[in-house]
Amino acid sequence: MPSGGRRPGLAVVLAVAVGALPLLVAVVALSRTTWYPVGDLAQAALRQESFWGHPPLVGAAGRIATTPTCDPGPLCFGQQGNHPGPAMFWASWPLWWVLGGSGWAYQASVAALAVAAFAATVYVAYRHRGPRLAFAVAVVGAVLLRAFGASALTQPWNPYTPLVPYLLFVVLCWAAVSGRAKALPAAVAAGAYCVQCHVGYAPAVGAGLAVAVAGAVLEARRAAVPGAVRRLVAWTGAAVLVGVVLWIPPIIDQLVHDPGNVSILLDTFRDQTDEVIGFRRGAHIWLTQLDPLGNWLLGTRRIQGSASGGAALLVAWAAAATVAWRARHRDLNRLNLVLAVQSACALYWALRLDSDRYLYLVEWFWVLTGLIVLSVGWTAAIVARHRRPAWRVDRRGPALAAVALLASTAAFTYSAARVDPPDQRYSETVGALVGPTTAALEPGRTYLVNWVDPDALGGNGFGLFLQLDRAGYDVRATSGFSAAVEPHRVGDAAHADAVITVVSGDDNIAAARALPGVEELARTDHRPPAQRARYRELQARAQAQLRAIGRDDLADSVPTSIWVALIDPATPDDAFDTLSAMLAIGQGTAVFRSAEPLVL
């Protein structure tokens, strides 16, 4: 492929278009189903509904909390906090609003952000190194899009939304380290977006920006070009300004709330120190995600597995880096530097995990795997070009890359055309409940919405809360859910006209029906009788498994909330699998109206 003219530019544009095509297909496929967001996704939609009266200041609620003041136990929690910032909500709001503000509009806006980050990544690579490298980055990006999957890249869940922007961040850092100081403001913006979506990116983004600035400074001094230092100062100043502007909302939150969200985040990570999984388990997860024939390539979504593939890639990368260093290949050496720093930060994050069961916390490692594969392949092409000129690597390489791009895109398009909305069963539950519930409520009144939910972390409750809020009802949640629904939607029973309680589980529903003065507004159950019996069998088994290890507290919590035991590191694998099977079945759900909160 020639290096000049219009044809290479067109090839790069086509590569981006082909790589992004499956997400367009997914958005069209999702438009066929009415989607009712539940759980975390309903909370994200509530943020969109808050514009512009109460614009979001912080990110999504998470497993973040102050030190509890109650006696330690499975149901003892501190004040819940949020991920650092609201960038996800601000960035997706314009297109969400233009498309009508529906659940599908949110999915489309999230997909558009992923496509924009993918296209920007390829553009940065094109500006930095030219069409061949840009085309290779497009192939890596397209493979990553397929591995992450249409479901992940179209749902407004904060661990998923920064996956593609993180790819952009790494490439921008590489450009900055190589002397392109104008990449610094964009790197700050992309890094801030990732960190604000999920705090787990903070070490990698902080280290990446430090290396980017240091590299830009060294390149400016080395180049000795008139005006280079002045341009560096200007672009660094622009980067600082971008960072200040993007972090204004979290700073405001910290100043106006007590405790502020930054304080809650710091408190959380101080308390986490004694609960991390440690070097052996963390390093194993890290190597599993670095497997060149694993998750990043095949989308197999394994957090556990053989570490040999990742170890082999590291050995190959070390050899390739040695070759590049001896050849004094400027750009390749700087790419390897950035990837080495990011990989070390990924390892640090893996060691700090409190569980080795949650893949979503480490999926961003796949970006590094793809770029390390790119680095090794680039080095191999350089060696082949010098040792075997007759192979015509410059022609065959792009052709092979094009074949890989088309094959990956074809497979991704096939799966994207069949994508379902996330949490479809819970979405259908909320869809069945919202009509009868709204028909029974009176406009102009204030309702406190509560829930008793053993298996969905309040997912159905948040979903119904969102739909009532969208319908114009004045709905409030208790102060314990302030981080989830935002402080302006918090209230109590004393200031509400009635309490609406979303109750899941046969026993809980029967107990609610037996209470005096309680009115049932709606009921739905997706399970046939055989599945109801199976659920009870699994519940008894899970409790027995937990009691067998001396954790009666976790066993007693299962009827109230499956998730208390699911997220506890002490839960053994057999009990974890049983609880997961219970989640897969689920339970029936009903909605009740009462004068006071239900005590079940």
HELIX and SHEET records of a PDB file:
HELIX    1   1 ARG A    6  LEU A   30  1                                  25    
HELIX    2   2 GLY A   39  SER A   50  1                                  12    
HELIX    3   3 ALA A   87  VAL A   98  1                                  12    
HELIX    4   4 GLY A  103  ARG A  129  1                                  27    
HELIX    5   5 PRO A  131  PHE A  148  1                                  18    
HELIX    6   6 ALA A  150  LEU A  153  1                                   4    
HELIX    7   7 LEU A  163  VAL A  177  1                                  15    
HELIX    8   8 ALA A  183  CYS A  197  1                                  15    
HELIX    9   9 VAL A  199  TYR A  201  5                                   3    
HELIX   10  10 ALA A  202  ALA A  223  1                                  22    
HELIX   11  11 ALA A  228  LEU A  246  1                                  19    
HELIX   12  12 ILE A  248  VAL A  256  1                                   9    
HELIX   13  13 ASN A  261  ASP A  271  1                                  11    
HELIX   14  14 GLN A  272  GLU A  275  5                                   4    
HELIX   15  15 GLY A  278  GLN A  289  1                                  12    
HELIX   16  16 ASN A  295  LEU A  298  1                                   4    
HELIX   17  17 SER A  308  ARG A  326  1                                  19    
HELIX   18  18 ARG A  330  LEU A  351  1                                  22    
HELIX   19  19 LEU A  359  LEU A  361  5                                   3    
HELIX   20  20 PHE A  365  ARG A  387  1                                  23    
HELIX   21  21 PRO A  389  TRP A  391  5                                   3    
HELIX   22  22 VAL A  393  ALA A  416  1                                  24    
HELIX   23  23 GLN A  424  ALA A  440  1                                  17    
HELIX   24  24 GLY A  459  ARG A  470  1                                  12    
HELIX   25  25 SER A  479  PHE A  481  5                                   3    
HELIX   26  26 SER A  482  VAL A  485  1                                   4    
HELIX   27  27 PRO A  487  ARG A  489  5                                   3    
HELIX   28  28 ALA A  493  HIS A  495  5                                   3    
HELIX   29  29 ASP A  506  ARG A  513  1                                   8    
HELIX   30  30 PRO A  529  ALA A  548  1                                  20    
HELIX   31  31 ASP A  552  SER A  557  1                                   6    
HELIX   32  32 ILE A  562  LEU A  566  1                                   5    
HELIX   33  33 ASP A  573  ILE A  585  1                                  13    
SHEET    1   A 2 ALA A  61  ALA A  65  0                                        
SHEET    2   A 2 GLN A  80  ASN A  82 -1                                        
SHEET    1   B 5 ASP A 474  ARG A 476  0                                        
SHEET    2   B 5 THR A 446  VAL A 452  1                                        
SHEET    3   B 5 ALA A 498  SER A 504  1                                        
SHEET    4   B 5 THR A 589  SER A 594 -1                                        
SHEET    5   B 5 GLU A 519  THR A 524 -1                                        
END                                                                             
